[in-house]
Amino acid sequence: MTEAHFSPLATDPDRTVVLTGADLTIADVEAVARGGARAALDVHARARIQEARDVIEGLVAAGEIVYGVTTGFGDLATTTIDPADSRQLQENLLVSHAAGVGPAFPREVVRAMLLLRANTLALGHSGCRPLLVDALLALLDAGIHPVVPEQGSVGASGDLAPLAHLGLPLIGRGEVEFGGRRLRALLAL
């Protein structure tokens, strides 16, 4: 395992946890978060994710209203967003919700967060592209850990600020821990 990988706790680097969205165990999470095990997306989960994405793209192509894709969020759900502006809407959502404060979660907690989010997306209910799950898993594999503050959130679910910080590096924004150093995500990527 190279220096750039998550080597300090890598006790199980040859193990691969396959994400189906349905059967992740606490031992699997610990193997990835603390043991340096790899994670991969199950082929059937990848197909489910793509099927859901195809539905979203079909609806948008047909001119249908799709919450959070062609509309705003929450109280702005009745505000129509041109499909050409959808990418900017998603970026704005990440940036505006990255409102956490305080010390950052430890590396192993962030690794668990990355794995758990990828596993949830593996269910195929979100309409995201498989590329998103691949990117989350690539962060894990490369030992690039988003800096996620311990405090603060927005919205009723309580996890939107941490999730925004978790996702910012995927668009080259925010900060990460990489090779024992904290730096801008774009540099680490």
C-alpha positions in Angstrom: 0.0 0.0 0.0 1.5 3.4 -1.0 1.9 6.3 1.3 -1.1 8.1 -0.3 -3.4 5.3 0.7 -5.1 5.0 4.1 -2.1 3.1 5.6 -2.0 4.1 9.3 -4.9 1.7 10.2 -4.7 -0.6 7.2 -5.1 -4.0 8.8 -7.3 -5.5 6.1 -6.2 -3.8 2.7 -6.8 -7.0 0.7 -10.5 -7.2 1.7 -13.2 -5.7 -0.6 -16.6 -4.9 0.7 -19.2 -5.1 -2.1 -22.0 -2.6 -1.7 -25.5 -3.8 -2.6 -27.4 -1.3 -0.6 -29.0 -4.1 1.4 -26.5 -6.1 3.4 -23.7 -3.9 4.8 -22.7 -5.0 8.3 -21.0 -3.2 11.1 -18.0 -5.4 10.5 -17.9 -4.2 6.9 -18.1 -0.6 8.0 -15.3 -1.1 10.5 -13.2 -3.0 7.9 -13.3 0.0 5.6 -13.3 2.8 8.1 -10.6 1.5 10.4 -9.0 -1.4 8.5 -8.4 0.1 5.2 -10.5 -2.4 3.3 -11.6 -1.4 -0.2 -15.2 -1.0 -1.3 -16.8 -1.7 -4.6 -20.2 -1.3 -6.1 -22.2 -4.5 -6.9 -23.1 -4.9 -10.5 -26.8 -5.3 -9.8 -26.7 -2.1 -7.6 -25.0 -0.3 -10.5 -27.8 -1.4 -12.8 -30.5 -0.2 -10.3 -28.8 3.2 -9.9 -28.7 3.6 -13.7 -32.3 2.5 -14.1 -33.4 5.2 -11.6 -31.2 7.8 -13.4 -32.7 6.9 -16.7 -36.2 7.5 -15.3 -35.1 11.0 -14.1 -33.5 11.8 -17.4 -36.6 10.6 -19.3 -38.9 12.8 -17.2 -36.7 15.8 -17.7 -36.5 15.2 -21.5 -40.3 14.9 -21.6 -40.6 18.3 -19.9 -41.9 16.9 -16.6 -41.4 18.6 -13.3 -38.9 16.7 -11.1 -38.4 17.9 -7.6 -34.8 19.2 -7.0 -33.9 18.8 -10.6 -36.3 21.1 -12.4 -37.5 22.8 -9.2 -36.0 24.4 -6.2 -36.1 22.7 -2.8 -38.4 23.1 0.2 -40.4 26.3 0.0 -38.9 26.8 -3.5 -40.4 23.6 -4.8 -42.8 25.6 -7.0 -40.0 27.5 -8.6 -39.1 26.1 -11.9 -35.5 25.6 -12.9 -34.5 25.3 -16.5 -32.8 21.9 -17.1 -29.8 23.8 -18.5 -29.3 25.3 -15.0 -29.6 21.9 -13.2 -25.9 21.5 -12.7 -25.5 24.9 -11.2 -28.5 24.2 -8.9 -26.8 21.1 -7.6 -23.5 23.0 -7.0 -25.3 25.8 -5.2 -27.1 23.3 -3.0 -23.8 21.7 -1.9 -22.1 25.1 -1.3 -25.0 26.7 0.6 -25.5 23.7 2.9 -21.8 23.3 3.8 -22.4 25.3 7.0 -20.8 23.1 9.6 -18.5 24.5 12.3 -16.1 23.2 14.9 -13.5 20.5 14.8 -13.5 18.0 12.0 -14.7 14.4 12.5 -11.8 11.9 12.7 -10.7 10.2 9.6 -12.3 6.9 10.4 -15.7 8.6 11.0 -15.4 10.3 7.6 -14.5 7.0 5.9 -17.6 5.4 7.5 -19.7 8.3 6.2 -18.4 7.9 2.7 -19.1 4.2 2.8 -22.5 4.6 4.3 -23.5 7.2 1.7 -22.3 5.1 -1.2 -24.2 2.1 0.2 -27.4 4.2 0.6 -27.1 5.4 -3.0 -26.6 1.7 -4.1 -30.2 1.1 -3.3 -31.0 3.0 -6.5 -33.7 5.3 -5.1 -32.0 8.6 -5.5 -31.8 9.1 -9.3 -28.1 9.9 -9.1 -25.6 8.6 -11.7 -23.5 5.5 -10.9 -20.5 7.9 -11.4 -21.4 9.6 -8.0 -21.0 6.3 -6.1 -17.8 5.5 -8.0 -16.5 9.0 -7.0 -17.3 8.4 -3.3 -15.5 5.1 -3.5 -12.6 6.6 -5.3 -12.1 9.0 -2.5 -11.9 6.1 0.0 -9.5 4.2 -2.2 -7.2 7.2 -2.7 -7.2 8.1 1.0 -8.8 11.5 0.3 -11.0 12.3 3.3 -13.3 15.3 3.2 -13.1 17.6 6.2 -16.5 17.4 7.8 -17.1 19.7 10.8 -18.7 18.0 13.8 -21.4 20.6 14.4 -24.2 22.3 12.5 -26.8 21.4 10.0 -29.6 22.7 7.9 -33.0 21.2 7.2 -35.2 18.8 9.1 -33.1 15.7 8.7 -30.1 17.0 10.5 -27.5 15.6 8.1 -27.5 18.1 5.2 -24.5 20.1 6.4 -22.3 17.1 7.0 -23.4 15.6 3.7 -22.6 18.8 1.9 -19.1 18.9 3.3 -18.7 15.2 2.4 -19.7 16.0 -1.2 -17.9 19.3 -1.8 -14.6 17.6 -2.8 -16.4 15.8 -5.6 -16.7 19.2 -7.3 -13.2 20.3 -6.3 -14.5 22.5 -3.4 -13.9 22.3 0.3 -11.0 20.8 2.2 -9.7 17.3 2.6 -7.2 15.4 4.7 -4.7 13.6 2.4 -1.4 12.1 3.3 -1.7 13.5 6.8 -2.2 17.0 5.6 -5.2 19.2 5.4 -5.5 21.0 2.0 -7.9 22.3 -0.6 -9.8 19.5 -2.3 -8.9 20.6 -5.8 -5.2 20.2 -5.0 -5.7 16.7 -3.6 -7.8 15.6 -6.5 
